[in-house]
Amino acid sequence: MSIEKVRDYFKQWDMENRIIEFDVSSATVELASLALACDPKRIAKTLAFKVNEKPILIVASGDCRVDNKKYKAKFSTRPKMLSPQELIDLVGYAAGGVCPFAVKEGVTVYLDESLRRFDKVFPACGSSNSVIELTIEELERFSNYSAWIDVCKDWD
């Protein structure tokens, strides 16, 4: 269902056929990297938080973690991840398929600096068994991101 929303979104650029669907789960960084036979750090995971009661998404490299201190400095609050139900209600995707494409209105998307070291990355496409390979420039364009931020650690 949600992958169809992403497929429709990419149709406007004739890119829907670039979406890769697996017969196995790609719901976690580890599973996605196994399905693709690629380094986990090239998986562009989408993390969902609530800031001032509004949903935000942070797309980050698969090998990093959110740094609480950096996050608090950026957003003036502690990281509070969305619950599984909030993901569906506020963002439009279930856990394992959250992506920065065709999100619900009012969701702000950020790209983390951890991604800049790659030419291409693999974000999810709305389901727990789909990804798309995008250049960083394509990720910027199609995610309608608000800004590049630096809120992650453990990725050097």
KOLKOL-953135 format. One record per residue: residue in three letters; x, y negated, z of N, C-alpha, C, O in turn. Coordinates in steps of 0.02 Angstrom, whole numbers, padded with zeros to 5 digits, always signed. Example, Ala and Ser with C-alpha at 12.3 -4.5 7.8 and 13.67 -1.06 7.14 Angstrom:
ala+00660+00284+00390+00615+00225+00390+00660+00165+00390+00712+00166+00423;ser+00642+00112+00354+00684+00053+00357+00645-00002+00394+00670-00057+00402;
END
This chain:
met+00041+00059+00000+00000+00000+00000+00044-00063+00000+00037-00104-00045;ser+00088-00071+00048+00130-00130+00052+00182-00133-00004+00202-00187-00026;ile+00205-00073-00026+00253-00073-00081+00219-00101-00144+00252-00132-00186;glu+00154-00091-00151+00119-00118-00209+00117-00194-00206+00121-00227-00258;lys+00112-00222-00147+00114-00295-00139+00183-00321-00162+00186-00373-00196;val+00236-00286-00144+00303-00307-00164+00313-00296-00239+00343-00337-00274;arg+00287-00240-00264+00292-00226-00336+00256-00282-00376+00283-00306-00426;asp+00197-00301-00353+00160-00356-00386+00199-00422-00382+00200-00461-00430;tyr+00230-00434-00325+00270-00494-00315+00327-00498-00366+00339-00550-00397;phe+00362-00442-00375+00419-00441-00422+00398-00439-00495+00439-00453-00539;lys+00335-00423-00509+00311-00422-00578+00317-00490-00612+00329-00494-00672;gln+00310-00544-00574+00314-00611-00604+00382-00625-00634+00389-00671-00674;trp+00433-00587-00614+00500-00594-00643+00519-00533-00684+00577-00525-00703;asp+00470-00489-00697+00483-00427-00734+00538-00385-00700+00581-00357-00733;met+00534-00382-00633+00585-00345-00594+00556-00287-00555+00592-00254-00517;glu+00492-00273-00563+00461-00221-00523+00493-00152-00534+00492-00110-00489;asn+00522-00141-00593+00553-00077-00607+00621-00068-00574+00651-00014-00577;arg+00646-00121-00543+00710-00116-00506+00700-00088-00436+00748-00071-00402;ile+00637-00084-00414+00623-00055-00347+00637+00020-00350+00615+00055-00396;ile+00674+00044-00300+00692+00115-00296+00648+00147-00242+00648+00124-00185;glu+00612+00200-00260+00573+00238-00212+00606+00306-00202+00625+00339-00250;phe+00612+00326-00139+00644+00389-00122+00592+00441-00102+00536+00425-00083;asp+00612+00505-00107+00571+00560-00082+00582+00569-00008+00547+00608+00025;val+00631+00534+00019+00648+00537+00090+00640+00468+00121+00634+00418+00085;ser+00640+00464+00187+00633+00401+00221+00695+00357+00214+00752+00381+00215;ser+00684+00293+00207+00738+00243+00209+00721+00190+00262+00740+00132+00256;ala+00685+00212+00314+00657+00167+00364+00708+00136+00411+00694+00086+00443;thr+00767+00166+00416+00820+00138+00458+00881+00126+00415+00885+00150+00359;val+00928+00089+00441+00990+00076+00405+01024+00143+00388+01047+00153+00332;glu+01027+00187+00437+01060+00252+00427+01026+00293+00372+01060+00320+00328;leu+00960+00297+00375+00923+00336+00325+00929+00305+00256+00936+00340+00206;ala+00925+00239+00252+00931+00205+00187+01001+00215+00157+01007+00228+00097;ser+01052+00211+00199+01120+00221+00172+01131+00292+00150+01167+00304+00102;leu+01100+00340+00184+01104+00410+00162+01067+00420+00096+01093+00452+00050;ala+01008+00392+00091+00968+00399+00029+01005+00368-00031+01000+00394-00086;leu+01040+00313-00019+01076+00278-00073+01148+00302-00081+01180+00287-00132;ala+01173+00339-00033+01243+00359-00032+01288+00297-00035+01334+00293-00075;cys+01272+00248+00009+01312+00187+00011+01331+00172+00083+01305+00202+00130;asp+01375+00125+00092+01397+00103+00158+01338+00070+00194+01304+00028+00164;pro+01325+00087+00257+01269+00058+00294+01271-00019+00297+01218-00050+00300;lys+01329-00049+00295+01332-00122+00300+01301-00157+00240+01284-00216+00244;arg+01293-00121+00183+01261-00151+00124+01185-00149+00126+01151-00176+00082;ile+01157-00116+00178+01085-00117+00187+01067-00184+00218+01093-00202+00271;ala+01022-00221+00187+01000-00286+00212+00938-00275+00255+00882-00274+00230;lys+00950-00265+00319+00893-00252+00365+00857-00317+00380+00887-00370+00386;thr+00792-00311+00387+00750-00370+00402+00723-00363+00473+00684-00318+00488;leu+00745-00408+00516+00727-00408+00586+00673-00460+00598+00677-00516+00571;ala+00623-00443+00637+00565-00488+00647+00561-00510+00720+00563-00470+00766;phe+00555-00576+00729+00552-00606+00796+00496-00656+00799+00466-00674+00749;lys+00482-00678+00861+00434-00731+00871+00470-00790+00904+00502-00782+00956;val+00464-00849+00873+00494-00910+00900+00438-00961+00906+00406-00979+00857;asn+00425-00984+00967+00370-01031+00979+00304-01005+00951+00266-01042+00920;glu+00293-00940+00962+00232-00906+00941+00225-00900+00865+00171-00882+00841;lys+00278-00914+00827+00276-00906+00754+00325-00852+00733+00380-00846+00761;pro+00306-00812+00683+00351-00758+00661+00408-00784+00618+00399-00827+00575;ile+00467-00756+00630+00524-00769+00587+00555-00702+00568+00550-00653+00604;leu+00586-00701+00510+00623-00642+00487+00696-00662+00479+00711-00716+00453;ile+00741-00619+00501+00812-00629+00491+00837-00569+00451+00834-00512+00475;val+00862-00582+00391+00890-00529+00350+00965-00528+00364+01000-00578+00356;ala+00990-00469+00386+01059-00463+00408+01090-00399+00382+01054-00353+00360;ser+01155-00395+00384+01191-00336+00363+01175-00277+00409+01163-00286+00469;gly+01176-00218+00380+01159-00158+00418+01206-00140+00475+01189-00101+00518;asp+01266-00169+00475+01315-00151+00526+01319-00201+00584+01363-00195+00627;cys+01273-00249+00587+01278-00299+00639+01220-00295+00688+01170-00260+00677;arg+01228-00331+00743+01175-00337+00793+01164-00410+00808+01209-00451+00799;val+01105-00427+00831+01091-00496+00849+01131-00513+00912+01131-00475+00961;asp+01164-00569+00910+01201-00595+00967+01154-00641+01006+01136-00694+00982;asn+01136-00620+01067+01087-00658+01106+01107-00730+01117+01065-00775+01114;lys+01171-00742+01129+01196-00810+01141+01189-00853+01078+01166-00910+01083;lys+01209-00827+01021+01203-00865+00958+01129-00877+00941+01111-00931+00919;tyr+01088-00826+00951+01016-00832+00937+00986-00888+00980+00949-00930+00955;lys+01001-00886+01045+00973-00937+01090+00998-01007+01071+00960-01055+01076;ala+01061-01013+01050+01087-01078+01029+01051-01103+00967+01039-01163+00960;lys+01033-01058+00923+00999-01077+00861+00925-01093+00872+00900-01143+00847;phe+00891-01051+00909+00818-01056+00915+00793-01081+00983+00733-01088+00994;ser+00838-01095+01029+00821-01121+01096+00775-01074+01135+00735-01096+01176;thr+00781-01010+01122+00742-00960+01158+00778-00893+01152+00821-00884+01109;arg+00760-00846+01194+00788-00779+01189+00754-00741+01132+00697-00755+01114;pro+00790-00692+01103+00759-00652+01050+00701-00611+01077+00708-00575+01127;lys+00643-00617+01045+00585-00577+01063+00559-00545+00998+00528-00578+00956;met+00573-00480+00991+00553-00445+00930+00477-00437+00928+00444-00432+00979;leu+00451-00437+00867+00379-00425+00857+00363-00353+00873+00403-00308+00859;ser+00304-00341+00900+00281-00273+00912+00261-00242+00845+00252-00279+00796;pro+00253-00176+00842+00231-00145+00779+00165-00175+00752+00158-00184+00692;gln+00118-00189+00796+00055-00218+00774+00064-00290+00749+00033-00310+00700;glu+00106-00328+00783+00120-00397+00761+00154-00398+00693+00142-00443+00653;leu+00197-00348+00680+00228-00344+00614+00175-00342+00559+00179-00378+00510;ile+00126-00299+00569+00073-00291+00520+00030-00354+00517+00016-00380+00463;asp+00009-00378+00575-00037-00435+00577-00005-00501+00554-00037-00539+00517;leu+00056-00514+00575+00087-00579+00562+00131-00581+00499+00135-00632+00465;val+00164-00524+00484+00211-00522+00428+00181-00487+00367+00191-00508+00310;gly+00143-00434+00380+00111-00398+00326+00141-00330+00310+00121-00297+00262;tyr+00190-00308+00350+00223-00244+00339+00230-00205+00403+00233-00233+00458;ala+00231-00139+00397+00241-00095+00454+00316-00085+00466+00356-00093+00420;ala+00333-00066+00527+00403-00051+00544+00430+00000+00495+00396+00048+00476;gly+00492-00010+00474+00523+00035+00426+00518+00010+00354+00555+00033+00311;gly+00473-00037+00342+00465-00064+00275+00466-00140+00273+00454-00171+00221;val+00481-00171+00330+00482-00244+00334+00534-00272+00286+00591-00250+00284;cys+00512-00321+00247+00556-00352+00198+00540-00426+00193+00488-00449+00218;pro+00583-00465+00161+00571-00537+00156+00531-00559+00095+00531-00618+00078;phe+00499-00512+00061+00463-00527-00001+00388-00525+00009+00362-00480+00042;ala+00353-00574-00018+00280-00575-00016+00254-00570+00056+00206-00533+00069;val+00285-00606+00101+00263-00605+00171+00203-00650+00179+00188-00692+00136;lys+00169-00642+00235+00110-00683+00249+00131-00756+00259+00188-00772+00277;glu+00083-00800+00248+00095-00872+00257+00114-00886+00329+00087-00856+00375;gly+00161-00932+00339+00182-00951+00405+00243-00914+00431+00266-00928+00486;val+00269-00867+00391+00329-00830+00410+00390-00866+00381+00392-00880+00321;thr+00438-00881+00424+00500-00913+00401+00554-00860+00394+00564-00820+00439;val+00589-00861+00337+00641-00812+00323+00709-00846+00328+00720-00899+00300;tyr+00755-00813+00364+00824-00835+00369+00870-00780+00344+00854-00721+00350;leu+00926-00799+00316+00977-00751+00294+01037-00760+00340+01061-00816+00350;asp+01062-00705+00368+01119-00708+00413+01185-00707+00374+01191-00674+00323;glu+01233-00743+00400+01299-00749+00370+01333-00681+00358+01376-00675+00314;ser+01313-00630+00395+01343-00564+00387+01334-00536+00317+01371-00491+00296;leu+01285-00562+00279+01273-00538+00211+01319-00569+00159+01328-00541+00105;arg+01347-00626+00174+01385-00664+00123+01448-00627+00099+01475-00646+00047;arg+01470-00576+00133+01531-00541+00112+01519-00491+00056+01566-00459+00032;phe+01456-00484+00035+01439-00436-00018+01416-00471-00081+01389-00526-00080;asp+01427-00437-00137+01400-00461-00201+01327-00439-00207+01284-00477-00231;lys+01313-00376-00185+01245-00348-00190+01228-00313-00125+01271-00284-00092;val+01163-00316-00108+01137-00282-00048+01071-00248-00064+01042-00259-00118;phe+01047-00208-00017+00986-00169-00027+00934-00184+00028+00936-00152+00080;pro+00889-00231+00017+00834-00241+00064+00776-00192+00050+00770-00166-00006;ala+00735-00181+00100+00675-00139+00092+00625-00174+00047+00631-00233+00031;cys+00574-00136+00026+00523-00163-00019+00452-00148+00005+00408-00134-00036;gly+00441-00151+00070+00373-00146+00096+00351-00078+00119+00297-00071+00148;ser+00391-00026+00106+00373+00041+00129+00434+00072+00162+00490+00046+00157;ser+00424+00128+00195+00478+00162+00231+00520+00206+00186+00561+00246+00210;asn+00510+00201+00120+00550+00241+00073+00567+00202+00009+00568+00230-00046;ser+00579+00136+00017+00594+00096-00042+00646+00042-00028+00651+00017+00028;val+00684+00025-00079+00733-00029-00077+00738-00060-00146+00711-00034-00195;ile+00773-00117-00149+00791-00147-00213+00862-00172-00206+00880-00200-00155;glu+00902-00163-00258+00969-00190-00257+00967-00261-00286+00944-00272-00342;leu+00992-00309-00246+00991-00379-00267+01060-00410-00255+01095-00392-00208;thr+01077-00457-00298+01136-00498-00284+01116-00546-00227+01057-00554-00212;ile+01165-00576-00196+01150-00624-00143+01110-00682-00171+01064-00707-00138;glu+01126-00704-00231+01088-00758-00263+01015-00737-00274+00969-00778-00265;glu+01004-00676-00295+00936-00651-00304+00900-00646-00237+00841-00663-00232;leu+00935-00623-00186+00904-00620-00119+00883-00690-00096+00828-00698-00068;glu+00925-00739-00107+00907-00808-00090+00843-00829-00127+00796-00856-00097;arg+00843-00816-00191+00786-00838-00232+00721-00803-00214+00670-00835-00203;phe+00723-00738-00209+00661-00699-00202+00636-00695-00130+00578-00679-00118;ser+00679-00710-00082+00657-00708-00012+00627-00775+00009+00598-00781+00063;asn+00634-00826-00033+00612-00894-00014+00638-00913+00055+00601-00940+00096;tyr+00701-00899+00066+00731-00911+00131+00733-00985+00149+00733-01029+00106;ser+00733-00998+00214+00735-01066+00239+00806-01092+00247+00822-01149+00230;ala+00851-01048+00273+00921-01068+00284+00965-01007+00297+00941-00953+00315;trp+01030-01017+00286+01079-00969+00309+01093-00984+00382+01101-01043+00400;ile+01096-00933+00424+01110-00942+00494+01164-00892+00516+01179-00844+00481;asp+01192-00904+00575+01243-00859+00602+01221-00838+00672+01237-00872+00721;val+01184-00783+00676+01158-00759+00741+01176-00686+00755+01149-00657+00802;cys+01221-00657+00716+01238-00587+00726+01311-00577+00746+01352-00622+00739;lys+01325-00516+00770+01393-00498+00791+01408-00428+00769+01365-00392+00743;asp+01471-00408+00780+01495-00340+00766+01497-00322+00692+01491-00263+00674;trp+01507-00372+00649+01507-00356+00578+01573-00372+00544+01579-00360+00483;asp+01622-00397+00578+01684-00415+00544+01711-00355+00510+01763-00359+00478;
END
